Amino acid sequence: MIDTLLADALAAKESGELARGLAVLERALRLSRDDARGAARVRATMIPLLTAQGRTAQALHMAELAEPHLDGADLERLRINLSYARASRGRLEKPAPPRRGDPAARTGRLIANGLTHAYAGRFEAAGSALHAAAALAARCGPRVLELMVANNQAFLAARRGDLPWALGLFAEIEPELGGERLTQCRLDRAEALLAAGFAGDARELLAEAAVAAAAMGFAADAANAVYLRSLAELACGDARAAAESAVLARIDFAAQDRPGWVVKAEHALVRARAAGGDRSPALLASARRTAEELELLGWPEPAARTLLAAALAFPREAPELLPRPSARTPASLRLALDLAAAQVHAARGENAPALRAVRAALETADRLTRGYLSLELRARTDRTCRELMALAVELTRTPRELLAFEELRRRILRPPSPARPPRTGAEDERERRELARTAALTAPRPHVTMPDLLSALDEAVLVELVRAGDGLHAVVARDGRCRRLDLGSYTEAVKEARILRFSLTRAMLDGGTPGPPPARFADALALAAGRELVLAPTGALYGMPWAALTGVPFTVVPSATAWLAAQRREAVRGHVALLHGPGLDHAREELAALAPRYPGARTGTSARLLAGARLAHLAAHGTFREDDPLLSAILLQDGPLTGYDLAELGPPPELVVLSACDAGQGHDLLGLPGVLLSLGVRTVIASVTPLPDASSPALMRELHRLLAEGLAPAAALAALPRDAAALGLQCFGAG
């Protein structure tokens, strides 16, 4: 009878019926009044329900009454429940070895240990504990225990900076959850969204979670949601709302006898007051006191963020306040600390330490984003890097030094390559993404020294654009020397690029003459007169029709390092593949015109023709996926050809020509050309403007005539007649 009531009470808690679960346990306690051990088991089961209801003092009292009467697995379950109750009060216990015996109790202890390690920044130990818990739960069940472990694995992944994997796992398990587990999953997912920079999404999710938790009687989760909402509001720049939510959370935590969480709410309030402009001595004293208390309670991350906020608000005290990152510091916090250190040193006129901090922050951002397949996640980290580059532009003493910093920043936006040939099937997209993420985390990053790069340029000239705020600068490397030029406003340069694209498009349609190119880049490009040009734009300027601005052979690259890597790729021996996809009226005519140029060329619609090709001409539309660039696709007759599919075909072609409108458009990562380059293609030719059906076959026939005569792709493009359609074509990669 008692066992049935205990199971019923726990089931009620899981389904969100907290009040009913406690009523069942009250009944069980009355039935056990003559059975000390039975009553102790009931009281032990009451602990998590009372904790969830925000009645932590009563939960701890139940533990005191029950513990003397329990042993074995029952005692272990009580101690696990007690550890959660104490954590709810804000004090983390030391991990305890799991007892042999009951698999559910052993799994619960491993989960508790994993969370304790995770909060303390001991990520490897946390991962080991949760991995063991996952194996045990999968073997012994029940399913709800497996989902609990998975939720905590996602929580750990988010804390260690592996945000794409964390968000994916949360999305995977959430449909199976309900009641309390669903609320807690959403709280953890909101934390991950906040860490990933999606503060608005996190704020909305937390508002919903707070209402849902309160409606089910989960007062502790509701208070936690309000606390996290204050951090989301802070990240959204709404300091007033953040302060109000922090005060509400502090009141709730105090009413629930959760002193440690009162201190965490105080940390949110300190940060909100600092963001709102409070510079009073009282705030500084509160920040120091709060950080000290958080450290004593075992919450190192909020302690560090409290001191970080104080250091930025009180620059004079910053050297004393700013905490030093440790090996256990999460990457996102380390990045914020490095940025703050750079800003503090710069404000004090300490240029050398400031630049060291800028470099450390960029290297942290590189490590943080290695497993990010989503361009949006990478771009959000890059916003911090833009702040760092503004400091680098201000503080670097030489153009060569600035170029080195910009190259480091650009590494963050490079897409990963697939880990291994993928398999087909409905469930394999997630596995493909995981393989690519793992490969990105483990693959060595190309490292090129400035002497290596300048030597490799030889007679070529590098023009690399650097953006700092709205300021636009160019670093020009020629003959082993670097020059720096101020190019004015980035926003105005982007407007000029759009106007030029429109002018070329209109000229294609009416046969007129395109308008004059912008003069903004004339001085920088003039330094490449008579030389080949390696051009590394920035942001939306990758969409500039650069051929309209210069007549020299040029190639557009993600970075100078990427150009050098493409240069060093071995030549591919193989056939020529001429493919077309649906929806392009000129495609068949175009391929028929090209086939005589390449005797033995393989012509058709199937991606299999690309296997072993040295040159691929693709008259087909394409799509670009920001959430995973390797799922970007070229649309062929037999289906979309993704980056993963192309990797499966073996070594990629040396040269790919994309014959479709706007196939070269992109932002920072060069769109489809950037994906192809990341897969190992040496050079891509594509248009950044529309490609008219009427003129495309003749234009492509002339391009391939020049290629067949032995001209390099960049030289072949430079030799084309300078009509509007040809000026939209450009070379990406090695050139």
C-alpha positions in Angstrom: 0.0 0.0 0.0 2.7 2.5 1.0 4.8 1.7 -2.1 1.8 2.3 -4.3 1.1 5.7 -2.7 4.8 6.7 -3.0 4.8 5.8 -6.7 1.5 7.7 -7.2 2.9 10.8 -5.4 6.1 10.8 -7.6 4.0 10.3 -10.7 1.8 13.3 -9.7 5.0 15.4 -9.3 6.3 14.4 -12.7 3.0 15.2 -14.4 2.8 18.7 -12.8 0.2 17.8 -10.1 2.4 18.9 -7.1 -0.5 19.6 -4.7 -2.1 16.2 -5.4 1.3 14.5 -4.9 1.7 16.1 -1.5 -1.9 15.2 -0.5 -1.1 11.5 -1.4 2.0 11.6 0.8 0.1 13.2 3.7 -2.3 10.3 3.5 0.6 7.8 3.3 2.1 9.4 6.4 -1.1 9.0 8.4 -1.2 5.3 7.3 2.4 4.8 8.5 2.0 6.4 12.0 2.8 3.0 13.6 5.6 2.1 11.2 8.8 4.2 11.8 10.6 3.0 8.7 7.5 3.4 6.5 7.0 6.9 7.8 10.6 7.7 7.2 10.3 6.5 3.6 7.3 8.8 3.1 9.1 11.8 4.6 12.1 11.1 2.4 9.8 11.1 -0.6 8.3 14.4 0.6 11.7 16.2 0.3 11.7 16.8 -3.5 8.0 17.8 -3.5 8.4 20.3 -0.7 11.6 21.6 -2.3 9.8 22.1 -5.6 7.0 23.9 -3.8 9.6 26.3 -2.3 9.2 24.9 1.3 12.9 24.1 1.7 12.9 24.5 5.5 10.2 21.8 5.8 12.0 19.6 3.3 15.2 19.7 5.5 13.1 19.0 8.6 11.6 15.9 6.9 15.1 14.7 6.2 16.1 15.2 9.9 13.1 13.1 11.0 13.6 10.4 8.4 17.4 9.8 8.3 17.7 7.8 11.6 15.2 5.2 10.5 16.7 4.4 7.0 19.5 2.5 5.6 20.7 1.0 2.3 19.0 2.2 -0.9 16.4 4.1 1.0 19.0 6.1 2.9 20.9 6.7 -0.4 17.7 8.1 -2.0 17.1 10.3 1.0 20.6 11.7 0.7 20.2 12.4 -3.0 16.9 14.2 -2.3 18.6 16.1 0.5 21.5 17.2 -1.8 18.9 18.7 -4.2 17.1 20.5 -1.3 20.4 21.9 -0.1 21.3 23.0 -3.7 17.9 24.7 -3.9 18.9 26.7 -0.8 22.1 27.7 -2.7 24.8 25.5 -1.2 26.4 22.8 -3.3 27.5 19.6 -1.6 30.7 17.7 -2.3 30.2 14.8 -4.7 29.7 11.5 -3.1 30.5 8.0 -4.5 27.4 6.2 -5.8 26.4 3.2 -3.8 26.1 -0.2 -5.3 22.6 -1.7 -5.6 19.5 0.1 -6.8 20.2 1.4 -10.3 17.8 4.3 -10.0 19.5 5.5 -6.8 22.9 5.0 -8.4 21.8 7.0 -11.5 20.4 9.8 -9.3 23.7 10.1 -7.4 25.7 10.3 -10.6 23.4 13.0 -11.9 23.8 14.9 -8.6 27.6 14.6 -8.8 27.6 15.7 -12.4 25.6 18.9 -11.6 27.9 19.7 -8.6 31.0 19.3 -10.8 29.3 21.4 -13.6 28.5 24.3 -11.3 32.0 24.3 -10.0 33.5 24.3 -13.5 34.9 20.8 -13.3 33.5 19.9 -16.7 35.5 16.7 -17.4 34.4 15.2 -14.1 30.8 16.3 -14.8 30.9 14.7 -18.2 32.3 11.5 -16.8 29.6 11.3 -14.1 26.7 12.0 -16.6 28.1 9.6 -19.2 28.0 6.9 -16.5 24.5 7.9 -15.5 23.4 7.8 -19.2 24.8 4.3 -19.6 23.1 3.1 -16.4 19.7 4.7 -17.3 19.8 3.3 -20.8 20.4 -0.2 -19.4 18.0 -0.1 -16.5 15.4 2.6 -17.3 12.9 4.0 -16.8 12.7 6.3 -19.8 12.1 9.4 -17.6 15.5 8.7 -16.0 17.2 8.7 -19.4 15.5 12.0 -20.2 16.7 13.5 -17.0 20.3 12.5 -17.8 20.0 13.8 -21.3 18.6 17.2 -20.0 21.6 17.5 -17.6 24.0 16.5 -20.4 22.6 19.3 -22.5 22.9 21.7 -19.5 26.6 20.7 -19.1 27.2 21.2 -22.8 25.8 24.7 -22.6 28.0 25.6 -19.6 31.1 24.4 -21.3 30.3 26.4 -24.4 29.1 23.6 -26.7 25.9 25.5 -27.4 24.8 24.0 -30.8 24.9 20.5 -29.4 23.1 21.6 -26.2 20.3 23.4 -28.0 19.9 20.4 -30.4 19.6 18.0 -27.5 17.1 20.2 -25.6 14.9 20.3 -28.8 15.2 16.5 -29.1 14.0 15.6 -25.6 11.5 18.3 -25.0 8.6 16.7 -26.9 8.8 13.7 -24.5 8.7 15.8 -21.3 5.8 17.1 -19.3 5.1 18.8 -15.9 8.1 19.6 -13.9 10.6 18.1 -16.2 9.3 20.2 -19.1 9.6 23.4 -17.0 13.1 22.6 -15.9 14.1 21.7 -19.5 12.9 25.1 -20.6 14.8 26.9 -17.9 18.0 25.1 -18.9 17.3 25.8 -22.6 16.7 29.4 -21.8 20.2 29.5 -20.1 21.7 28.0 -23.2 19.9 30.5 -25.5 21.1 33.3 -23.3 24.7 32.0 -23.5 24.4 31.8 -27.3 23.3 35.4 -27.5 19.6 34.8 -28.1 18.6 37.0 -25.2 15.2 38.0 -26.6 14.2 34.4 -27.2 15.4 33.4 -23.7 13.4 36.3 -22.2 10.2 35.2 -23.9 10.7 31.5 -23.0 11.4 32.4 -19.3 8.3 34.5 -19.0 6.2 31.6 -20.3 8.1 29.1 -18.0 7.5 31.3 -14.9 3.8 31.4 -15.5 3.6 27.7 -16.2 5.6 26.8 -13.1 3.5 29.0 -10.8 0.3 27.5 -12.2 1.5 23.9 -11.3 2.6 25.0 -7.9 6.4 24.7 -8.6 7.2 27.9 -6.7 11.0 27.2 -6.7 11.1 26.8 -10.5 8.9 29.9 -10.9 11.4 32.0 -8.8 14.3 30.5 -10.7 12.6 31.6 -14.0 12.2 35.2 -12.7 15.9 35.2 -11.7 17.0 34.0 -15.1 14.6 36.4 -16.7 16.5 39.3 -15.0 19.7 38.1 -16.7 17.9 37.9 -20.1 16.6 41.4 -19.6 20.0 42.6 -18.7 21.4 41.0 -21.9 18.6 42.7 -23.9 19.8 46.1 -22.6 16.8 46.6 -20.4 18.5 47.4 -17.1 15.4 48.7 -15.4 13.3 45.6 -16.1 16.3 43.4 -15.0 16.5 45.2 -11.7 12.8 44.8 -11.1 13.0 41.1 -11.9 16.0 40.6 -9.7 14.2 42.3 -6.7 11.2 40.0 -7.3 13.4 36.9 -7.4 15.2 38.0 -4.2 11.9 38.4 -2.4 10.7 35.0 -3.6 14.0 33.3 -2.7 13.9 34.8 0.8 10.3 33.7 1.3 11.3 30.2 0.3 14.2 30.1 2.7 16.8 29.9 -0.1 19.6 32.2 1.2 22.2 31.1 -1.5 19.8 32.1 -4.2 19.1 35.3 -2.5 22.7 36.1 -3.1 22.4 35.0 -6.7 19.5 37.4 -7.1 21.7 40.1 -5.5 24.3 39.4 -8.1 21.7 40.0 -10.9 20.7 43.2 -9.1 24.3 44.5 -8.8 24.8 43.9 -12.6 21.5 45.6 -13.4 22.3 48.7 -11.3 25.7 48.9 -12.9 24.2 48.7 -16.4 21.7 51.3 -15.4 24.4 53.8 -14.5 24.7 53.5 -10.7 28.2 54.4 -9.7 27.7 54.8 -6.0 30.1 53.5 -3.3 27.2 51.4 -2.0 27.0 49.5 -5.3 30.8 48.9 -5.3 30.6 47.6 -1.7 27.6 45.4 -2.6 29.4 43.9 -5.6 32.5 43.0 -3.5 30.3 41.5 -0.7 28.1 39.6 -3.2 31.0 38.1 -5.1 32.7 37.0 -1.9 29.5 35.3 -0.7 29.0 33.6 -4.0 32.5 32.2 -3.9 32.0 30.8 -0.4 28.7 29.2 -1.6 30.5 27.5 -4.5 29.1 29.7 -7.4 32.3 30.9 -9.1 30.7 32.0 -12.4 28.1 34.5 -11.0 30.9 35.7 -8.6 33.1 36.5 -11.6 30.3 38.2 -13.5 29.6 40.3 -10.5 33.2 41.5 -10.3 33.3 41.9 -14.1 30.3 44.3 -13.9 31.9 46.2 -11.1 35.2 46.5 -12.9 33.5 48.0 -16.0 31.5 50.4 -13.8 34.4 51.5 -11.6 37.5 51.7 -14.0 39.8 52.9 -11.2 39.2 49.8 -9.1 39.2 47.5 -12.2 42.7 46.1 -11.9 41.8 45.0 -8.4 38.3 43.8 -9.2 38.7 42.0 -12.5 39.0 38.3 -11.9 41.6 36.2 -13.7 40.2 33.4 -15.9 41.1 29.9 -14.7 41.1 26.5 -16.5 37.6 26.0 -15.2 36.2 29.3 -16.5 33.5 28.8 -19.1 34.6 30.0 -22.6 31.8 32.6 -22.9 32.8 34.1 -19.5 36.5 33.9 -20.4 35.7 35.9 -23.6 33.9 38.6 -21.6 36.8 38.8 -19.1 39.4 39.1 -21.8 37.4 41.8 -23.5 37.0 43.7 -20.2 40.7 43.4 -19.5 41.5 44.8 -22.9 39.1 47.7 -22.4 40.5 48.4 -18.9 44.1 48.4 -20.1 43.3 50.6 -23.1 41.5 53.1 -20.8 44.6 53.3 -18.6 46.8 53.8 -21.7 48.5 50.4 -21.2 48.6 49.4 -24.9 50.8 46.3 -24.8 48.7 44.5 -22.1 45.6 45.7 -23.9 46.7 44.1 -27.1 47.7 40.9 -25.3 44.2 40.8 -23.9 42.7 41.4 -27.4 44.7 38.4 -28.7 43.7 36.2 -25.8 40.0 37.1 -26.4 40.2 36.3 -30.1 41.8 33.0 -29.4 39.1 32.2 -26.8 36.4 33.1 -29.4 38.1 30.8 -31.8 38.0 27.9 -29.4 34.4 28.8 -28.4 33.1 28.7 -32.0 35.0 25.6 -33.3 32.0 23.3 -32.9 29.4 25.9 -34.1 27.9 24.8 -37.4 25.3 27.6 -37.2 26.5 30.9 -38.8 24.1 32.8 -36.6 25.9 31.5 -33.5 29.3 32.3 -35.1 28.1 35.8 -36.1 26.9 36.5 -32.5 30.3 35.7 -31.2 31.8 37.8 -34.0 30.0 40.9 -32.6 32.2 40.7 -29.6 35.2 40.2 -31.9 34.2 43.4 -33.7 34.6 45.2 -30.4 38.0 43.7 -30.0 39.0 44.8 -33.5 37.9 48.3 -32.7 40.6 48.2 -29.9 43.1 46.6 -32.3 42.6 49.4 -34.9 43.1 52.0 -32.2 46.1 50.4 -30.5 48.2 48.5 -33.1 51.3 50.3 -34.0 51.8 48.8 -37.5 49.6 47.7 -40.4 51.3 44.3 -40.2 50.2 43.9 -36.6 46.6 44.9 -37.5 46.6 42.4 -40.3 47.6 39.6 -37.9 44.7 40.5 -35.5 42.2 40.6 -38.4 43.3 37.2 -39.6 42.7 35.8 -36.2 39.2 37.2 -36.1 38.4 35.8 -39.5 39.2 32.3 -38.3 36.0 32.4 -36.2 33.8 32.6 -39.3 35.3 29.7 -41.3 32.8 26.9 -41.7 33.9 23.4 -40.7 34.4 20.5 -43.1 32.5 17.3 -42.9 34.1 14.7 -40.6 33.7 11.7 -42.9 31.5 10.5 -45.7 27.9 10.7 -44.5 25.2 8.1 -44.8 21.7 8.5 -46.1 18.5 8.2 -44.1 16.0 10.3 -42.2 18.0 10.1 -38.9 21.4 11.0 -40.3 21.2 14.7 -40.6 21.8 15.0 -36.8 24.6 12.5 -37.0 26.2 14.3 -39.9 26.0 17.6 -37.9 27.5 15.9 -34.9 30.4 14.4 -37.0 31.1 17.8 -38.5 31.0 19.4 -35.1 33.4 16.8 -33.7 35.7 17.2 -36.6 35.7 21.0 -36.2 36.5 20.7 -32.5 39.5 18.3 -33.1 40.9 19.4 -36.5 44.0 21.6 -36.3 43.5 25.2 -37.4 45.7 26.4 -40.1 48.4 28.7 -38.6 50.2 31.0 -40.9 52.8 33.5 -39.7 53.0 37.0 -41.2 56.4 36.3 -42.8 55.0 33.1 -44.4 52.0 35.0 -45.8 54.0 38.0 -47.1 56.5 35.6 -48.7 53.7 33.5 -50.4 52.2 36.6 -51.9 55.3 37.0 -54.0 54.2 39.4 -56.8 50.6 39.4 -55.8 49.0 42.2 -53.7 46.7 41.5 -50.7 44.0 44.0 -49.8 42.2 43.0 -46.6 39.4 45.1 -45.3 39.1 45.7 -41.5 35.9 47.0 -39.9 35.9 48.7 -36.6 32.4 50.0 -35.6 31.3 51.9 -38.7 34.9 52.6 -39.6 36.4 50.8 -42.6 40.1 50.4 -43.1 42.3 48.5 -45.6 45.6 46.8 -45.0 47.5 46.5 -48.3 50.4 44.0 -48.4 52.8 44.4 -51.3 56.4 43.4 -51.8 56.7 42.3 -48.2 55.4 45.6 -46.8 52.1 46.6 -45.4 50.2 49.9 -45.6 47.0 50.9 -43.9 44.4 53.2 -45.4 41.3 54.8 -43.9 38.3 54.1 -46.2 35.6 56.0 -44.3 32.2 54.6 -43.4 31.4 50.9 -43.7 27.7 51.7 -43.9 28.2 54.1 -46.9 30.5 51.5 -48.6 27.7 48.9 -48.4 25.2 51.4 -49.9 27.7 52.0 -52.8 27.9 48.2 -53.3 24.2 47.9 -53.6 23.9 50.8 -56.0 26.6 49.3 -58.2 24.9 45.9 -58.2 21.6 47.6 -59.2 23.4 49.6 -61.9 24.9 46.5 -63.4 21.6 44.6 -63.3 19.8 47.5 -65.0 22.5 47.6 -67.7 22.0 43.9 -68.4 18.3 44.4 -68.9 18.3 47.6 -71.0 21.7 47.3 -72.7 22.8 50.6 -71.2 26.1 51.6 -69.6 26.6 50.9 -65.9 27.2 53.9 -63.6 30.7 54.7 -62.4 32.1 52.6 -59.6 32.6 54.1 -56.2 35.9 55.9 -55.7 36.3 54.9 -52.0 38.5 51.9 -52.8 40.5 53.5 -55.6 43.7 54.2 -53.7 43.8 50.7 -52.2 43.2 49.0 -55.5 45.7 51.3 -57.3 48.4 49.7 -55.3 47.7 46.4 -57.2 48.1 48.0 -60.6 49.9 45.6 -62.8 49.8 42.8 -60.2 47.4 40.0 -59.3 45.1 40.9 -56.5 44.0 38.9 -53.4 41.0 40.6 -52.0 39.5 39.9 -48.5 36.4 42.1 -48.1 34.3 42.2 -44.9 30.6 41.8 -44.1 28.2 42.7 -46.9 31.1 44.0 -49.1 31.6 40.4 -50.2 28.6 41.2 -52.5 30.4 44.0 -54.2 31.0 43.4 -58.0 34.7 44.0 -57.6 35.4 43.5 -61.3 33.8 46.8 -61.9 36.4 48.5 -59.7 39.6 46.9 -61.1 40.8 45.4 -64.3 43.6 43.3 -62.9 43.1 39.5 -62.2 41.8 39.1 -58.7 40.3 36.5 -56.4 38.0 37.1 -53.4 38.9 35.1 -50.2 37.6 34.6 -46.7 41.0 35.5 -45.4 44.6 35.6 -46.4 45.2 32.4 -44.5 42.4 30.7 -46.4 43.9 31.9 -49.7 47.3 30.4 -48.8 45.6 27.1 -47.9 43.9 27.0 -51.2 47.1 27.9 -53.0 48.8 24.9 -51.4 46.2 22.3 -52.4 47.4 19.8 -54.9 46.2 19.9 -58.4 43.4 17.4 -59.3 43.7 15.1 -62.3 40.4 14.0 -63.6 37.6 14.6 -66.1 35.4 17.6 -66.8 31.8 17.4 -65.5 29.1 19.5 -67.0 25.8 19.4 -65.0 22.6 21.3 -65.1 19.6 21.5 -62.7 15.9 22.3 -63.1 14.5 25.8 -63.5 17.3 27.4 -65.7 16.1 28.0 -69.2 19.5 28.5 -70.6 21.2 25.4 -69.0 20.8 22.9 -71.8 22.0 25.3 -74.4 24.9 26.4 -72.3 26.2 22.8 -71.7 25.7 22.0 -75.4 28.0 25.0 -76.2 30.6 23.9 -73.7 30.8 20.2 -74.4 32.9 20.5 -77.7 35.5 22.4 -75.7 36.1 19.4 -73.5 36.3 16.1 -75.4 35.3 13.3 -73.1 33.4 15.6 -70.7 30.7 13.9 -68.7 27.4 15.8 -69.2 24.1 15.2 -67.4 22.1 15.9 -64.3 23.4 13.5 -61.7 25.7 14.5 -58.9 27.6 11.2 -59.4 29.3 12.8 -62.4 31.3 14.9 -60.0 33.2 12.0 -58.6 36.8 12.4 -59.6 36.3 15.6 -61.6 38.9 18.2 -61.9 36.6 20.8 -63.3 32.8 21.1 -62.6 30.5 23.5 -64.4 27.1 23.6 -62.7 24.3 25.4 -64.4 21.9 25.2 -61.4 20.3 27.1 -58.7 21.6 27.0 -55.2 20.4 27.5 -51.6 22.4 28.6 -48.6 21.7 27.4 -45.0 22.8 29.7 -42.2 22.0 27.2 -39.5 24.5 24.7 -41.1 26.4 25.8 -44.2 27.3 22.2 -45.0 23.5 21.7 -45.7 23.7 24.4 -48.3 22.8 22.8 -51.6 23.1 23.0 -55.4 19.8 21.9 -56.8 20.3 19.2 -59.4 17.7 17.1 -61.3 18.2 14.1 -58.9 17.9 16.2 -55.8 19.8 18.8 -53.7 23.6 18.3 -53.6 24.7 19.3 -50.1 28.2 19.9 -48.8 28.0 16.6 -46.9 27.0 14.9 -50.2 29.9 16.5 -52.1 32.3 15.2 -49.4 31.0 11.7 -50.0 32.0 11.8 -53.6 35.7 11.9 -52.8 38.3 14.6 -53.5 36.4 17.8 -54.6 37.0 19.3 -58.0 39.8 21.8 -58.3 37.6 24.3 -60.0 33.8 24.8 -59.8 31.9 27.2 -62.0 28.5 28.1 -60.6 26.4 29.4 -63.5 23.3 30.9 -61.8 22.1 34.3 -60.7 23.7 35.6 -57.5 25.4 32.3 -56.8 28.4 34.2 -55.4 26.4 36.3 -53.0 27.2 36.0 -49.3 28.1 37.8 -46.1 31.5 37.2 -44.6 31.5 33.5 -45.4 30.9 34.0 -49.2 27.8 31.9 -49.3 28.0 28.8 -51.5 31.5 29.6 -52.7 32.7 29.7 -49.1 31.2 26.3 -48.4 32.8 24.8 -51.5 36.2 26.3 -50.5 35.8 24.8 -47.0 35.2 21.4 -48.6 38.6 21.6 -50.4 37.7 23.1 -53.8 40.6 25.2 -54.8 38.8 27.9 -56.9 35.2 28.8 -57.4 33.8 31.1 -60.1 30.4 32.6 -59.5 28.4 35.8 -60.1 27.4 38.3 -57.5 24.7 39.7 -59.8 21.9 38.2 -61.9 23.1 36.2 -64.9 20.8 36.8 -67.9 19.6 33.7 -69.7 20.2 35.3 -73.1 23.9 36.2 -72.6 24.9 33.4 -70.2 25.7 30.7 -72.8 28.0 33.0 -74.8 29.7 34.3 -71.7 30.4 30.9 -70.3 31.6 29.7 -73.7 34.2 32.5 -73.8 35.2 31.9 -70.2 35.9 28.2 -70.8 37.8 29.0 -74.0 40.2 31.1 -72.0 40.4 28.4 -69.3 41.1 25.7 -71.9 43.9 27.8 -73.3 45.6 27.5 -69.9 44.7 30.8 -68.3 44.2 30.7 -64.5 40.6 31.3 -63.4 41.3 34.9 -62.2 43.2 35.8 -65.4 40.5 34.3 -67.5 37.8 36.4 -65.9 40.0 39.5 -66.3 40.3 38.8 -70.0 36.5 38.7 -70.6 34.9 41.6 -72.3 33.9 44.2 -69.7 30.1 44.1 -70.2 27.6 44.2 -67.4 27.1 40.4 -67.1 30.9 39.7 -67.1 31.5 42.3 -64.4 29.3 40.4 -62.0 31.5 37.3 -62.3 34.3 36.8 -59.9 36.8 34.3 -58.7 36.9 32.9 -55.1 39.8 31.0 -53.5 43.2 30.3 -55.0 42.5 32.3 -58.2 
